[in-house]
C-alpha cells in the first residue's frame, strides 16, 4: 500500500514538472511563431508575452490549448483573446515603464497581467461579477501588485484615477465612449474595437494631441460585445 501511494505521488510530481516545462516551451513557441513571425516587434510586449503564464488564465480543462493561435472561452459568455491580438493591442499603445493604463474588460485577467509587466500601474474594470472576483484572486495569486480591479460598468471609465497614458477596451462597442476619451492624457493612446453589435468591427486607435482627437482604423476584428449595466 505504501509503495503504491509513494509511486503515485512520485509520478504525479514528475508529470506536474513536465507540464510546467511544456508550458514554458509552448509559450516560447507562441512568441516566436505567432508574434515575431508576424508584425510584433516591440521588445517590452514580446518579453511580457513570454513571461506571463497564459495557461493560468484559462479554465483548467483548456490549459493544454492555452498557447494555441486563437481565442478561448473563459465562462459567462466571455473569451480570452487570441495571443496575437493581445500582443498587437499592447504594442499599439506604445507603453512606457512609468505609464498608467486603464483596461475595460478584465475577463480572466490575462491582458491586465501583460500590461502590468510593462507599465507602472494598471486599472482594470469588469462588469461580470463572477469573472471580476475570479480575476482579482488570480492576479493576486500571481503577485501582480500593480493591478487594481474594479467590478462595474466600464463605459464611463474610472474618473478618479484619470488621466491615463493608455486605455484599452477589450470588448466590442458600437461607438467610442466619450468619457473614456476625456480620461485619456494629452499624447495618450486608446485602442478599442468599434462596429455593429455582434458583427465584424474595426480595431480603432484613438490619439489625443493638443486637445485634438484623431481616429485611425487598424484592422477588422471580432470581439464579444461591450456589456452595459442595463443589459445585466
C-alpha positions, 0 to 999 in steps of 0.5 A: 500500500505504501509503495503504491501511494509513494509511486503515485505521488512520485509520478504525479510530481514528475508529470506536474514538472513536465507540464510546467516545462511544456508550458514554458516551451509552448509559450516560447513557441507562441512568441516566436511563431505567432508574434515575431513571425508576424508584425510584433516587434516591440521588445517590452510586449514580446518579453511580457508575452513570454513571461506571463503564464497564459495557461493560468488564465484559462479554465483548467480543462483548456490549459493544454490549448492555452498557447494555441493561435486563437481565442478561448472561452473563459465562462459567462459568455466571455473569451480570452483573446487570441495571443496575437491580438493581445500582443498587437493591442499592447504594442499599439499603445506604445507603453512606457515603464512609468505609464498608467493604463486603464483596461475595460474588460478584465475577463480572466485577467490575462491582458491586465497581467501583460500590461502590468509587466510593462507599465507602472500601474494598471486599472482594470474594470469588469462588469461580470461579477463572477469573472471580476472576483475570479480575476482579482484572486488570480492576479493576486495569486500571481503577485501582480501588485500593480493591478487594481480591479474594479467590478462595474460598468466600464463605459464611463471609465474610472474618473478618479484615477484619470488621466491615463497614458493608455486605455484599452477596451477589450470588448466590442462597442458600437461607438467610442465612449466619450468619457473614456476619451476625456480620461485619456492624457494629452499624447495618450493612446486608446485602442478599442474595437468599434462596429455593429453589435455582434458583427465584424468591427474595426480595431480603432486607435484613438490619439489625443494631441493638443486637445485634438482627437484623431481616429485611425482604423487598424484592422477588422476584428471580432470581439464579444460585445461591450456589456452595459449595466442595463443589459445585466 
